[in-house]
Amino acid sequence: MAEVSEARRQSLQSLERGIAVIQVFSREHPSLTLSEVARLTGITRATARRILLTLEDLGHVRSDGRQFSLT
């Protein structure tokens, strides 16, 4: 049962981080670099990159090289 609880906690943490990435985009910051997303969310660049690439695969984010923006 402890494994299920741990898996759920990790899933929720991943979801929270994904939502945090989405929320850093705004009218003032319509496009951001990977480093900016990491800094603004307080997560590592590696985690921010994985989240941004996942969001891009799902069609919620687009990139033009260095800059990411919501679709």
N, C-alpha and C positions, 0 to 999 in steps of 0.2 A: 504494500500500500504506500510506503514511503517513496518508492520509485514513481508512482503515478503522481504523487504530490510534487515531486521534484520536476518531473516532465512538464506538468501543468505550469509550475512557477516559471520555468524556462520559456515556455510558449508565451506566457503572458508578458514576460520581460521583452521578448522579441517583438511582440505586438506593440508594446509601449514604445519601444525604440523606433519602430516603423512609423508610428503616429507622430512621434516627436520630430522625425525627419520631415514628414509632410508639413507639420506646423511651422517649421522655420521659414518656409516660403511665404512671402507676403507681397503686398503692393510695393512696399519699400525694397524688398528683396525678391523680385520675380525670378531671378536666376542666381545660382550660387555654385561655387566650386566645391569639390569634394572636401577640401581643407576647411572651407567656411562652414559647410554642413556639420562636419565633425566638431569644430570649435563651438558653434552655436548650440549644438545638442549636448555637448560634453561626452560624446562617445568617441571611440578610437576611429582613426581613418579607415582601418580595415573593416570595422563593423559598418561604418557609414557607407563604404563602397559596396559591401554586400547588400545592404538595404536598398541603396539607390539602383543597383543593377537589377534587383528583384522587382522593384517598383517600375523600372523601365520595361522589363519583360512582361509585366502585367498591364502596361500601357498607361500608367499613372504619372510617369516621369519621362522626359526626353532629354537627350544630351546632344550637344554639338561639339563634342571634343572635351573641353574642360568645364563648360558650364552645364548645369542641370537646371531644369525648370519643370513645373507641373504641367500636365497636358490639359 
